[in-house]
Amino acid sequence: MAQGYCVKCKAKKEMKDAKEVVMKNKRKAMKGKCPVCGTSMFCIMGNK
């Protein structure tokens, strides 16, 4: 699973329902939800 930072919980956690998305600048990212509070989480991936 993908790991991201939850702003509401102020901690790194595993994303729930993580999906890979492509941003406008053609970079990959992971988008999901926090398993504890349900806040949207976002993590930008590397170029490789």
mmCIF file of the N, C-alpha and C atoms, coordinates in Angstrom:
data_MODEL
# 
_entry.id   MODEL 
# 
loop_
_atom_site.group_PDB 
_atom_site.id 
_atom_site.type_symbol 
_atom_site.label_atom_id 
_atom_site.label_alt_id 
_atom_site.label_comp_id 
_atom_site.label_asym_id 
_atom_site.label_entity_id 
_atom_site.label_seq_id 
_atom_site.pdbx_PDB_ins_code 
_atom_site.Cartn_x 
_atom_site.Cartn_y 
_atom_site.Cartn_z 
_atom_site.occupancy 
_atom_site.B_iso_or_equiv 
_atom_site.pdbx_formal_charge 
_atom_site.auth_seq_id 
_atom_site.auth_comp_id 
_atom_site.auth_asym_id 
_atom_site.auth_atom_id 
_atom_site.pdbx_PDB_model_num 
ATOM 1   N N  . MET A 1 1  ? 0.836   -1.188 0.000   1.00 0.00 ? 1  MET A N  1 
ATOM 2   C CA . MET A 1 1  ? 0.000   0.000  0.000   1.00 0.00 ? 1  MET A CA 1 
ATOM 3   C C  . MET A 1 1  ? 0.878   1.247  0.000   1.00 0.00 ? 1  MET A C  1 
ATOM 4   N N  . ALA A 1 2  ? 0.300   2.334  -0.452  1.00 0.00 ? 2  ALA A N  1 
ATOM 5   C CA . ALA A 1 2  ? 1.012   3.608  -0.497  1.00 0.00 ? 2  ALA A CA 1 
ATOM 6   C C  . ALA A 1 2  ? 0.937   4.311  0.849   1.00 0.00 ? 2  ALA A C  1 
ATOM 7   N N  . GLN A 1 3  ? 2.001   5.015  1.161   1.00 0.00 ? 3  GLN A N  1 
ATOM 8   C CA . GLN A 1 3  ? 2.044   5.735  2.415   1.00 0.00 ? 3  GLN A CA 1 
ATOM 9   C C  . GLN A 1 3  ? 1.994   7.229  2.127   1.00 0.00 ? 3  GLN A C  1 
ATOM 10  N N  . GLY A 1 4  ? 1.256   7.974  2.936   1.00 0.00 ? 4  GLY A N  1 
ATOM 11  C CA . GLY A 1 4  ? 1.136   9.415  2.765   1.00 0.00 ? 4  GLY A CA 1 
ATOM 12  C C  . GLY A 1 4  ? 1.020   10.106 4.103   1.00 0.00 ? 4  GLY A C  1 
ATOM 13  N N  . TYR A 1 5  ? 0.990   11.428 4.068   1.00 0.00 ? 5  TYR A N  1 
ATOM 14  C CA . TYR A 1 5  ? 0.910   12.225 5.294   1.00 0.00 ? 5  TYR A CA 1 
ATOM 15  C C  . TYR A 1 5  ? -0.506  12.750 5.470   1.00 0.00 ? 5  TYR A C  1 
ATOM 16  N N  . CYS A 1 6  ? -1.076  12.494 6.621   1.00 0.00 ? 6  CYS A N  1 
ATOM 17  C CA . CYS A 1 6  ? -2.414  13.005 6.942   1.00 0.00 ? 6  CYS A CA 1 
ATOM 18  C C  . CYS A 1 6  ? -2.242  14.329 7.690   1.00 0.00 ? 6  CYS A C  1 
ATOM 19  N N  . VAL A 1 7  ? -2.797  15.400 7.138   1.00 0.00 ? 7  VAL A N  1 
ATOM 20  C CA . VAL A 1 7  ? -2.671  16.729 7.731   1.00 0.00 ? 7  VAL A CA 1 
ATOM 21  C C  . VAL A 1 7  ? -3.485  16.830 9.016   1.00 0.00 ? 7  VAL A C  1 
ATOM 22  N N  . LYS A 1 8  ? -4.607  16.172 9.046   1.00 0.00 ? 8  LYS A N  1 
ATOM 23  C CA . LYS A 1 8  ? -5.485  16.240 10.226  1.00 0.00 ? 8  LYS A CA 1 
ATOM 24  C C  . LYS A 1 8  ? -4.895  15.463 11.411  1.00 0.00 ? 8  LYS A C  1 
ATOM 25  N N  . CYS A 1 9  ? -4.374  14.260 11.170  1.00 0.00 ? 9  CYS A N  1 
ATOM 26  C CA . CYS A 1 9  ? -3.776  13.433 12.229  1.00 0.00 ? 9  CYS A CA 1 
ATOM 27  C C  . CYS A 1 9  ? -2.329  13.827 12.517  1.00 0.00 ? 9  CYS A C  1 
ATOM 28  N N  . LYS A 1 10 ? -1.698  14.554 11.587  1.00 0.00 ? 10 LYS A N  1 
ATOM 29  C CA . LYS A 1 10 ? -0.292  14.970 11.683  1.00 0.00 ? 10 LYS A CA 1 
ATOM 30  C C  . LYS A 1 10 ? 0.646   13.773 11.826  1.00 0.00 ? 10 LYS A C  1 
ATOM 31  N N  . ALA A 1 11 ? 0.444   12.765 10.976  1.00 0.00 ? 11 ALA A N  1 
ATOM 32  C CA . ALA A 1 11 ? 1.279   11.569 11.002  1.00 0.00 ? 11 ALA A CA 1 
ATOM 33  C C  . ALA A 1 11 ? 1.266   10.882 9.638   1.00 0.00 ? 11 ALA A C  1 
ATOM 34  N N  . LYS A 1 12 ? 2.334   10.105 9.354   1.00 0.00 ? 12 LYS A N  1 
ATOM 35  C CA . LYS A 1 12 ? 2.378   9.304  8.137   1.00 0.00 ? 12 LYS A CA 1 
ATOM 36  C C  . LYS A 1 12 ? 1.599   8.023  8.362   1.00 0.00 ? 12 LYS A C  1 
ATOM 37  N N  . LYS A 1 13 ? 0.762   7.665  7.399   1.00 0.00 ? 13 LYS A N  1 
ATOM 38  C CA . LYS A 1 13 ? -0.058  6.456  7.504   1.00 0.00 ? 13 LYS A CA 1 
ATOM 39  C C  . LYS A 1 13 ? -0.222  5.815  6.148   1.00 0.00 ? 13 LYS A C  1 
ATOM 40  N N  . GLU A 1 14 ? -0.649  4.560  6.158   1.00 0.00 ? 14 GLU A N  1 
ATOM 41  C CA . GLU A 1 14 ? -0.986  3.851  4.927   1.00 0.00 ? 14 GLU A CA 1 
ATOM 42  C C  . GLU A 1 14 ? -2.321  4.379  4.400   1.00 0.00 ? 14 GLU A C  1 
ATOM 43  N N  . MET A 1 15 ? -2.389  4.644  3.107   1.00 0.00 ? 15 MET A N  1 
ATOM 44  C CA . MET A 1 15 ? -3.630  5.146  2.509   1.00 0.00 ? 15 MET A CA 1 
ATOM 45  C C  . MET A 1 15 ? -4.634  4.026  2.311   1.00 0.00 ? 15 MET A C  1 
ATOM 46  N N  . LYS A 1 16 ? -5.898  4.353  2.519   1.00 0.00 ? 16 LYS A N  1 
ATOM 47  C CA . LYS A 1 16 ? -6.997  3.424  2.267   1.00 0.00 ? 16 LYS A CA 1 
ATOM 48  C C  . LYS A 1 16 ? -7.570  3.781  0.905   1.00 0.00 ? 16 LYS A C  1 
ATOM 49  N N  . ASP A 1 17 ? -7.910  2.795  0.096   1.00 0.00 ? 17 ASP A N  1 
ATOM 50  C CA . ASP A 1 17 ? -8.458  2.998  -1.255  1.00 0.00 ? 17 ASP A CA 1 
ATOM 51  C C  . ASP A 1 17 ? -7.521  3.837  -2.117  1.00 0.00 ? 17 ASP A C  1 
ATOM 52  N N  . ALA A 1 18 ? -6.211  3.553  -2.072  1.00 0.00 ? 18 ALA A N  1 
ATOM 53  C CA . ALA A 1 18 ? -5.214  4.325  -2.827  1.00 0.00 ? 18 ALA A CA 1 
ATOM 54  C C  . ALA A 1 18 ? -5.333  4.029  -4.327  1.00 0.00 ? 18 ALA A C  1 
ATOM 55  N N  . LYS A 1 19 ? -5.273  5.098  -5.133  1.00 0.00 ? 19 LYS A N  1 
ATOM 56  C CA . LYS A 1 19 ? -5.323  4.987  -6.587  1.00 0.00 ? 19 LYS A CA 1 
ATOM 57  C C  . LYS A 1 19 ? -4.214  5.838  -7.174  1.00 0.00 ? 19 LYS A C  1 
ATOM 58  N N  . GLU A 1 20 ? -3.608  5.342  -8.254  1.00 0.00 ? 20 GLU A N  1 
ATOM 59  C CA . GLU A 1 20 ? -2.568  6.115  -8.930  1.00 0.00 ? 20 GLU A CA 1 
ATOM 60  C C  . GLU A 1 20 ? -3.231  7.071  -9.908  1.00 0.00 ? 20 GLU A C  1 
ATOM 61  N N  . VAL A 1 21 ? -2.854  8.341  -9.844  1.00 0.00 ? 21 VAL A N  1 
ATOM 62  C CA . VAL A 1 21 ? -3.395  9.367  -10.733 1.00 0.00 ? 21 VAL A CA 1 
ATOM 63  C C  . VAL A 1 21 ? -2.240  10.075 -11.428 1.00 0.00 ? 21 VAL A C  1 
ATOM 64  N N  . VAL A 1 22 ? -2.547  10.742 -12.552 1.00 0.00 ? 22 VAL A N  1 
ATOM 65  C CA . VAL A 1 22 ? -1.556  11.531 -13.273 1.00 0.00 ? 22 VAL A CA 1 
ATOM 66  C C  . VAL A 1 22 ? -1.976  12.992 -13.157 1.00 0.00 ? 22 VAL A C  1 
ATOM 67  N N  . MET A 1 23 ? -1.040  13.830 -12.673 1.00 0.00 ? 23 MET A N  1 
ATOM 68  C CA . MET A 1 23 ? -1.339  15.248 -12.508 1.00 0.00 ? 23 MET A CA 1 
ATOM 69  C C  . MET A 1 23 ? -1.226  15.981 -13.842 1.00 0.00 ? 23 MET A C  1 
ATOM 70  N N  . LYS A 1 24 ? -1.586  17.253 -13.873 1.00 0.00 ? 24 LYS A N  1 
ATOM 71  C CA . LYS A 1 24 ? -1.547  18.049 -15.097 1.00 0.00 ? 24 LYS A CA 1 
ATOM 72  C C  . LYS A 1 24 ? -0.152  18.135 -15.700 1.00 0.00 ? 24 LYS A C  1 
ATOM 73  N N  . ASN A 1 25 ? 0.875   18.130 -14.851 1.00 0.00 ? 25 ASN A N  1 
ATOM 74  C CA . ASN A 1 25 ? 2.249   18.229 -15.351 1.00 0.00 ? 25 ASN A CA 1 
ATOM 75  C C  . ASN A 1 25 ? 2.843   16.862 -15.697 1.00 0.00 ? 25 ASN A C  1 
ATOM 76  N N  . LYS A 1 26 ? 2.004   15.854 -15.854 1.00 0.00 ? 26 LYS A N  1 
ATOM 77  C CA . LYS A 1 26 ? 2.365   14.490 -16.282 1.00 0.00 ? 26 LYS A CA 1 
ATOM 78  C C  . LYS A 1 26 ? 3.146   13.696 -15.236 1.00 0.00 ? 26 LYS A C  1 
ATOM 79  N N  . ARG A 1 27 ? 3.141   14.132 -13.974 1.00 0.00 ? 27 ARG A N  1 
ATOM 80  C CA . ARG A 1 27 ? 3.788   13.372 -12.909 1.00 0.00 ? 27 ARG A CA 1 
ATOM 81  C C  . ARG A 1 27 ? 2.770   12.454 -12.250 1.00 0.00 ? 27 ARG A C  1 
ATOM 82  N N  . LYS A 1 28 ? 3.263   11.327 -11.753 1.00 0.00 ? 28 LYS A N  1 
ATOM 83  C CA . LYS A 1 28 ? 2.392   10.356 -11.090 1.00 0.00 ? 28 LYS A CA 1 
ATOM 84  C C  . LYS A 1 28 ? 2.235   10.703 -9.618  1.00 0.00 ? 28 LYS A C  1 
ATOM 85  N N  . ALA A 1 29 ? 1.070   10.360 -9.069  1.00 0.00 ? 29 ALA A N  1 
ATOM 86  C CA . ALA A 1 29 ? 0.802   10.586 -7.649  1.00 0.00 ? 29 ALA A CA 1 
ATOM 87  C C  . ALA A 1 29 ? -0.172  9.524  -7.165  1.00 0.00 ? 29 ALA A C  1 
ATOM 88  N N  . MET A 1 30 ? -0.242  9.353  -5.856  1.00 0.00 ? 30 MET A N  1 
ATOM 89  C CA . MET A 1 30 ? -1.195  8.438  -5.242  1.00 0.00 ? 30 MET A CA 1 
ATOM 90  C C  . MET A 1 30 ? -2.208  9.258  -4.463  1.00 0.00 ? 30 MET A C  1 
ATOM 91  N N  . LYS A 1 31 ? -3.467  8.892  -4.602  1.00 0.00 ? 31 LYS A N  1 
ATOM 92  C CA . LYS A 1 31 ? -4.543  9.600  -3.919  1.00 0.00 ? 31 LYS A CA 1 
ATOM 93  C C  . LYS A 1 31 ? -5.364  8.577  -3.152  1.00 0.00 ? 31 LYS A C  1 
ATOM 94  N N  . GLY A 1 32 ? -5.668  8.885  -1.889  1.00 0.00 ? 32 GLY A N  1 
ATOM 95  C CA . GLY A 1 32 ? -6.428  7.960  -1.072  1.00 0.00 ? 32 GLY A CA 1 
ATOM 96  C C  . GLY A 1 32 ? -7.043  8.649  0.129   1.00 0.00 ? 32 GLY A C  1 
ATOM 97  N N  . LYS A 1 33 ? -7.459  7.848  1.103   1.00 0.00 ? 33 LYS A N  1 
ATOM 98  C CA . LYS A 1 33 ? -8.096  8.374  2.311   1.00 0.00 ? 33 LYS A CA 1 
ATOM 99  C C  . LYS A 1 33 ? -7.352  7.871  3.540   1.00 0.00 ? 33 LYS A C  1 
ATOM 100 N N  . CYS A 1 34 ? -7.413  8.663  4.611   1.00 0.00 ? 34 CYS A N  1 
ATOM 101 C CA . CYS A 1 34 ? -6.821  8.271  5.884   1.00 0.00 ? 34 CYS A CA 1 
ATOM 102 C C  . CYS A 1 34 ? -7.707  7.198  6.517   1.00 0.00 ? 34 CYS A C  1 
ATOM 103 N N  . PRO A 1 35 ? -7.118  6.084  6.987   1.00 0.00 ? 35 PRO A N  1 
ATOM 104 C CA . PRO A 1 35 ? -7.930  5.026  7.588   1.00 0.00 ? 35 PRO A CA 1 
ATOM 105 C C  . PRO A 1 35 ? -8.542  5.416  8.934   1.00 0.00 ? 35 PRO A C  1 
ATOM 106 N N  . VAL A 1 36 ? -7.986  6.415  9.605   1.00 0.00 ? 36 VAL A N  1 
ATOM 107 C CA . VAL A 1 36 ? -8.472  6.808  10.927  1.00 0.00 ? 36 VAL A CA 1 
ATOM 108 C C  . VAL A 1 36 ? -9.576  7.863  10.836  1.00 0.00 ? 36 VAL A C  1 
ATOM 109 N N  . CYS A 1 37 ? -9.281  8.997  10.147  1.00 0.00 ? 37 CYS A N  1 
ATOM 110 C CA . CYS A 1 37 ? -10.236 10.118 10.147  1.00 0.00 ? 37 CYS A CA 1 
ATOM 111 C C  . CYS A 1 37 ? -10.979 10.287 8.826   1.00 0.00 ? 37 CYS A C  1 
ATOM 112 N N  . GLY A 1 38 ? -10.529 9.653  7.744   1.00 0.00 ? 38 GLY A N  1 
ATOM 113 C CA . GLY A 1 38 ? -11.228 9.731  6.467   1.00 0.00 ? 38 GLY A CA 1 
ATOM 114 C C  . GLY A 1 38 ? -10.858 10.937 5.621   1.00 0.00 ? 38 GLY A C  1 
ATOM 115 N N  . THR A 1 39 ? -9.859  11.710 6.026   1.00 0.00 ? 39 THR A N  1 
ATOM 116 C CA . THR A 1 39 ? -9.421  12.878 5.266   1.00 0.00 ? 39 THR A CA 1 
ATOM 117 C C  . THR A 1 39 ? -8.698  12.431 4.000   1.00 0.00 ? 39 THR A C  1 
ATOM 118 N N  . SER A 1 40 ? -8.827  13.202 2.919   1.00 0.00 ? 40 SER A N  1 
ATOM 119 C CA . SER A 1 40 ? -8.125  12.891 1.676   1.00 0.00 ? 40 SER A CA 1 
ATOM 120 C C  . SER A 1 40 ? -6.631  13.035 1.864   1.00 0.00 ? 40 SER A C  1 
ATOM 121 N N  . MET A 1 41 ? -5.877  12.074 1.317   1.00 0.00 ? 41 MET A N  1 
ATOM 122 C CA . MET A 1 41 ? -4.417  12.085 1.394   1.00 0.00 ? 41 MET A CA 1 
ATOM 123 C C  . MET A 1 41 ? -3.863  12.064 -0.014  1.00 0.00 ? 41 MET A C  1 
ATOM 124 N N  . PHE A 1 42 ? -2.684  12.666 -0.200  1.00 0.00 ? 42 PHE A N  1 
ATOM 125 C CA . PHE A 1 42 ? -2.082  12.792 -1.513  1.00 0.00 ? 42 PHE A CA 1 
ATOM 126 C C  . PHE A 1 42 ? -0.578  12.616 -1.368  1.00 0.00 ? 42 PHE A C  1 
ATOM 127 N N  . CYS A 1 43 ? 0.035   11.845 -2.237  1.00 0.00 ? 43 CYS A N  1 
ATOM 128 C CA . CYS A 1 43 ? 1.477   11.612 -2.193  1.00 0.00 ? 43 CYS A CA 1 
ATOM 129 C C  . CYS A 1 43 ? 2.035   11.647 -3.621  1.00 0.00 ? 43 CYS A C  1 
ATOM 130 N N  . ILE A 1 44 ? 2.980   12.556 -3.886  1.00 0.00 ? 44 ILE A N  1 
ATOM 131 C CA . ILE A 1 44 ? 3.584   12.673 -5.206  1.00 0.00 ? 44 ILE A CA 1 
ATOM 132 C C  . ILE A 1 44 ? 4.682   11.615 -5.326  1.00 0.00 ? 44 ILE A C  1 
ATOM 133 N N  . MET A 1 45 ? 4.661   10.886 -6.425  1.00 0.00 ? 45 MET A N  1 
ATOM 134 C CA . MET A 1 45 ? 5.627   9.816  -6.674  1.00 0.00 ? 45 MET A CA 1 
ATOM 135 C C  . MET A 1 45 ? 6.866   10.369 -7.359  1.00 0.00 ? 45 MET A C  1 
ATOM 136 N N  . GLY A 1 46 ? 7.945   9.588  -7.381  1.00 0.00 ? 46 GLY A N  1 
ATOM 137 C CA . GLY A 1 46 ? 9.164   9.976  -8.068  1.00 0.00 ? 46 GLY A CA 1 
ATOM 138 C C  . GLY A 1 46 ? 9.007   9.827  -9.585  1.00 0.00 ? 46 GLY A C  1 
ATOM 139 N N  . ASN A 1 47 ? 9.986   10.301 -10.324 1.00 0.00 ? 47 ASN A N  1 
ATOM 140 C CA . ASN A 1 47 ? 9.942   10.228 -11.780 1.00 0.00 ? 47 ASN A CA 1 
ATOM 141 C C  . ASN A 1 47 ? 10.197  8.827  -12.309 1.00 0.00 ? 47 ASN A C  1 
ATOM 142 N N  . LYS A 1 48 ? 10.862  7.985  -11.531 1.00 0.00 ? 48 LYS A N  1 
ATOM 143 C CA . LYS A 1 48 ? 11.214  6.642  -11.998 1.00 0.00 ? 48 LYS A CA 1 
ATOM 144 C C  . LYS A 1 48 ? 10.114  5.649  -11.808 1.00 0.00 ? 48 LYS A C  1 
# 
